[in-house]
Amino acid sequence: HSLLLVEQPVFSGPRLLAKTIFDRVGSGILIFLLSPLFLVLGFLVWRQDRGPVFFRQERVGLNGEPFYMTKFRSMVVNAEDLLAKVAAEAAEENVVNEDSGPLFKLIDDPRITPLGRFLRKYSLDELPQLFDVFRGDMSLVGPRPPLPKEVAQYDADVRRRLLVRPGMTGLWQINGRSALSWEEAVRFDLYYVENWSIVSDIVILMRTGKAVLAGSGAY
């Protein structure tokens, strides 16, 4: 059933150009300023098990086009291969999937490394997404970047999330982060798509800083 009934928004012209410039310039400045932090975190991720520094995963972007989103690796090297096993063990032990939608999330996922848990708490694992923004695959602010299996379950209303580029942060990030249910996160995404502006993007970015520093709602 429909989560939110709104008219089909249109994204073009000066507003879209302004958002694109805001994203490219903003991400470029942040990459430059945070480059020392990138080096330190990259070294720490590599040192823990001599594995890959980055984790790249297929997500669905603007107009349903796939792209590979980049994060600092926060799980063991073979985490994807262990997913089915961890999910099965969680089911056997009656451990509840923390997401009511098509995602699999555990607060105490055994695949997460100690360093990875710290990175996730303060969203440091997501910093490499700045390069995805600079390339034009993502925005600084927007809906959550969904997995292909999520998009496969979208109805026509929910597909409106794909009318703008997915964001590093958004209303979902400042209103509960991982503690939100799938339906709640989608509702925030749809509201953003219908009502975004550069001013609201700036406000969300400022509130994101406070949410991240608090370290709540992320795992």
C-alpha positions as a printed Julia matrix, in Angstrom:
219×3 Matrix{Float64}:
  0.0     0.0     0.0
  1.09    3.58   -0.48
  3.26    5.05    2.25
  2.79    8.62    1.08
  0.6    10.1    -1.64
  2.24   13.04   -3.4
  2.36   14.24   -6.97
  5.28   13.19   -9.13
  8.01   15.8    -8.5
 10.17   17.06  -11.35
 13.89   17.74  -10.95
 15.53   19.94  -13.56
 16.78   23.44  -14.29
 18.53   25.86  -11.91
 17.62   23.98   -8.7
 19.16   20.77   -9.99
 22.26   22.63  -11.22
 22.64   24.31   -7.83
 22.44   20.98   -6.03
 25.0    19.44   -8.4
 27.45   22.31   -7.86
 26.84   22.18   -4.1
 27.63   18.44   -4.08
 30.75   18.6    -6.24
 32.29   21.64   -4.55
 31.31   20.5    -1.05
 32.66   16.98   -1.48
 35.87   18.28   -3.06
 36.52   20.6    -0.12
 35.75   17.87    2.42
 38.01   15.34    0.67
 40.86   17.87    0.8
 40.28   18.79    4.46
 39.82   15.18    5.62
 42.66   13.63    3.6
 44.87   13.12    6.71
 41.98   11.32    8.44
 41.47    9.14    5.34
 45.1     8.04    5.54
 44.95    7.23    9.25
 41.67    5.31    9.04
 42.78    3.47    5.91
 45.96    2.33    7.66
 44.03    1.17   10.75
 41.57   -0.84    8.64
 44.42   -2.48    6.72
 46.48   -3.2     9.86
 43.77   -5.15   11.68
 43.89   -8.13    9.28
 45.91   -7.0     6.24
 42.69   -7.1     4.23
 41.16   -4.59    1.77
 40.76   -1.05    3.08
 37.56   -0.35    1.18
 34.29   -2.23    0.84
 32.38   -1.62   -2.39
 28.8    -2.74   -2.8
 26.3    -2.37   -5.62
 23.55    0.11   -4.86
 20.82    1.7    -6.97
 21.14    5.37   -7.78
 19.45    8.09   -9.81
 16.67    6.76  -12.09
 17.41    3.2   -11.04
 20.96    3.16  -12.41
 23.33    0.87  -10.46
 26.62    2.11   -9.03
 29.18    0.87   -6.51
 29.13    2.67   -3.18
 32.41    2.9    -1.24
 32.96    2.53    2.5
 35.82    1.78    4.82
 35.55   -1.95    5.48
 33.97   -2.52    8.89
 33.48   -6.29    8.69
 35.71   -9.33    8.33
 37.09   -9.95    4.83
 34.6   -12.72    3.93
 31.54  -11.0     5.45
 29.38  -11.39    2.34
 30.06  -15.13    2.21
 29.11  -15.45    5.9
 25.79  -13.6     5.56
 23.65  -16.7     4.97
 25.3   -18.53    7.88
 24.88  -15.59   10.29
 21.25  -15.13    9.24
 20.53  -18.85    9.74
 22.17  -18.87   13.18
 20.24  -15.77   14.19
 16.99  -17.44   13.14
 17.83  -20.59   15.12
 18.54  -18.53   18.23
 15.41  -16.41   17.67
 17.54  -13.28   17.32
 15.34  -10.67   15.71
 16.37   -9.01   12.45
 16.54   -5.35   13.47
 15.08   -4.31   10.1
 11.45   -5.04    9.33
 12.03   -4.62    5.6
 14.19   -6.55    3.1
 17.48   -5.71    4.85
 19.34   -7.89    7.34
 20.68   -5.99   10.34
 21.86   -7.25   13.72
 23.01   -4.98   16.53
 25.65   -7.55   17.51
 26.53   -8.86   14.05
 29.56  -11.14   14.65
 31.03  -10.18   11.27
 31.76   -6.61   12.44
 35.34   -6.05   13.6
 36.1    -4.11   16.82
 37.46   -1.23   14.75
 34.48   -1.52   12.43
 32.08   -1.11   15.35
 33.81    2.16   16.29
 33.79    3.37   12.68
 30.08    2.61   12.37
 29.14    4.28   15.64
 30.5     7.6    14.42
 29.75    6.99   10.69
 33.47    7.17    9.87
 33.08    4.12    7.63
 30.95    6.25    5.31
 33.54    8.97    4.65
 34.78    7.37    1.37
 31.33    8.04   -0.05
 32.63   11.59   -0.54
 34.41   10.2    -3.61
 31.08    8.76   -4.83
 29.57   12.24   -4.44
 32.48   13.87   -6.27
 32.04   11.37   -9.14
 28.35   12.23   -9.38
 26.93    8.87   -8.22
 25.66   10.28   -4.92
 24.72   13.56   -3.25
 25.81   14.92    0.1
 22.14   14.83    1.14
 19.45   12.56   -0.23
 17.57    9.28    0.26
 19.46    6.24    1.53
 21.29    4.37   -1.27
 19.22    1.17   -1.59
 20.33   -2.34   -2.44
 19.02   -3.91   -5.68
 16.97   -6.42   -3.65
 15.27   -3.49   -1.89
 14.38   -1.79   -5.16
 12.96   -5.05   -6.5
 10.29   -4.8    -3.78
  9.37   -1.16   -4.39
  5.89   -0.23   -5.49
  5.29    2.78   -7.76
  5.14    5.27   -4.88
  8.35    4.12   -3.21
 10.21    4.27   -6.56
 10.07    8.07   -6.21
 13.15    7.67   -4.0
 15.08    7.1    -7.22
 14.18   10.52   -8.69
 17.19   12.1    -6.95
 20.7    10.85   -6.26
 21.07    8.91   -3.02
 22.77   10.78   -0.21
 25.56   10.27    2.29
 23.12   11.63    4.84
 19.48   12.59    4.92
 16.4    12.83    7.08
 16.82    9.15    7.97
 20.33    9.86    9.33
 19.23   12.64   11.68
 16.04   10.9    12.83
 17.32    7.62   14.2
 19.89    6.21   11.76
 19.97    2.38   11.93
 17.37    2.36   14.72
 14.67    3.28   12.18
 12.51    0.57   10.67
 12.64    0.14    6.9
  9.19    1.69    6.54
 10.13    4.7     8.67
 13.3     5.3     6.65
 11.36    5.09    3.38
  8.82    7.59    4.67
 11.6    10.08    5.47
 13.14    9.48    2.04
  9.87   10.17    0.23
  9.32   13.35    2.23
 12.81   14.54    1.31
 12.32   13.83   -2.4
  9.16   15.94   -2.43
 10.47   18.84   -0.33
 14.25   19.19   -0.8
 16.05   22.51   -1.16
 19.63   23.73   -0.77
 18.69   25.35    2.54
 17.21   22.09    3.85
 20.35   20.25    2.68
 22.53   22.63    4.71
 20.32   22.19    7.79
 20.43   18.39    7.44
 24.23   18.45    7.1
 24.54   20.54   10.27
 22.2    18.23   12.18
 24.09   15.2    10.84
 27.24   16.44   12.57
 25.41   16.52   15.89
 23.86   13.06   15.36
 27.2    11.53   14.41
 29.03   13.05   17.37
 26.33   11.67   19.68
 27.03    8.24   18.23
 23.46    7.05   18.79
 21.29    4.88   16.57
 24.13    3.4    14.48
 25.41   -0.17   14.38
